[in-house]
Amino acid sequence: MNKQSKIPVSSPVRIDAYHVISCAVEKGVLCGWNLSRKYTDQPDECLLCEQMSEQVMLALCEVLKFEEVEEG
């Protein structure tokens, strides 16, 4: 089945945005932690923060769609 398929829903559906975002942040933190330790047992703080930030944003982009803002 195609991920974009529309399934008819007969009642209103509400999304728990806090839960969705919380799960994405947790996933990003864990992925960032694991990636920062992939090649070394003692990553420095800068690498750890960089990997965690990048992975959190990637996880958020999987569940949120950010609209592009035109400058000018």
N, C-alpha and C positions, 0 to 999 in steps of 0.2 A: 504494500500500500504506500502511496506517495505521502510524504510528510506534509505536503501542502493541501491534501484532500480536505474538503469541508465536510464535517459530520453534522447532520442536523441536530440541534439541541432544542428541546421543547420548553426548557425552563431557563431562567437567567443563571449565568455562571459568573462567579466572582473569583478573582485570582488573589491569593494572599501574597501581595507584592513583597512584604517584609520577608516572608519565608523564601521566596524565589531568589531575592537578592542575597539573603543570608547564606543560602546554599551555594550560590555562585561565588561569594567571597570566601567561604570555607574551602571550596574546591580550589580556588586560585591560590590561597595561602598554602595549602598542602602541596600543590603542584610546584609552586615557587620554592618552598622549603626543600622538596626532593630534588629539583633541578639545581639549586645552589650547592647541594651536597653530592652531586653526581660524580664530580672529578676530584673532590677533596673532602676530607672528614671535618675540616675546620674552615669553612668559608668565612671571608671577612664580612663585616657588617654591611659594607657598601654593596657587595655582590648579593648578599641575602636580601636586602631591601629592594634592590633592582629586580631580581627574579620574582619576588613575591608581588611587587607592584605590577609588573608586566603580566603575570599569570592571573591576578585578580581582574585586571582590565579585560583580558581575553575571555575569562569566564563570564564577566558581566556582558560582554558583547555577544555572547552566545544566547543570552536570555532577554536582552534589551536591544532595542533599535534606536540609535541616536540619529536625529535628523541633522543633516549638514546645514550649517549656518553660513550664508553668503556674507562675505565682508565687503563693506564699501557702501 
